């Protein structure tokens, strides 16, 4: 998700933890690697398996623009 509510856009990444592991360690590593590679501000949120909404049919939506306080992952 690209958060455009402020002057500088920020990339928000929502991911699921696959199996056993430390969510804090996974989040920090992913944030660091994405920020280094993409050169943008990145905030990563790691949830349990199944926490990201699925779409059974049609094309999956992978990128959202957040221009208001509404969060499509909390809908």
N, C-alpha and C positions, 0 to 999 in steps of 0.2 A: 504494500500500500504506500502511496506517496502522500505524505501529509503536507498540504499546502496552506495550512491555517496561519502560518507565520511567514515572515519575509523570506527566509531560506528554507527550501523544501527539505524534508527529512524522509528517508526511506524507512518504512516500518516493515519488518519481516516477521511473519507468523509461521512458526514451524512446529512440528510434532516430534517429540522424543521417540526414537525407535528403540524399543526394548529398555533394558536397564541402563542406567547412566545418571550422571549428575547434570541436571538441567542448568545450573549456574555455570558450570564449566563449559557446557555446549554453547550457551548463550554468549559468553565472553569470547570464546574462540571464533564463533561465527560473526559476531559484531566486528572483531578486529580484522578478520580476513576480508569481509565485505568492504569495510571502510578503507583498508589499504588498497584494495583492487579497484573500487569504484570511485574513490575520492569524494564521497558524500557522507553526510551525517547519517548514521544507521542506528536504529533501535530494534533489537531482536526480542521477541516474546516466544518462549518455548512452552508448549502445552503438552498434556498427556496424549497418547495415541487416540485418534478419533475426535479430537477437539476442533479440527478445521472442517467447516461445512463441505459436504460432498455434493456433486451434481451427478445424477444418474444418467441423464441424457443431454445431448447437445454439447456445445463447446464449453470447456471449463474456463471460468474467469479467474485469472491469475493476478491481475493488477487492478487495484482500486485507487481512485483519487479521493482523498479525504479533504473536503473543503468546509465541512461543518463538524460539529461535535458528535454527530451520529457515527457509531462504529459498526460496520457491517458484520464483524465477528461476534458482536454482542447482541445482535438483533433477534 
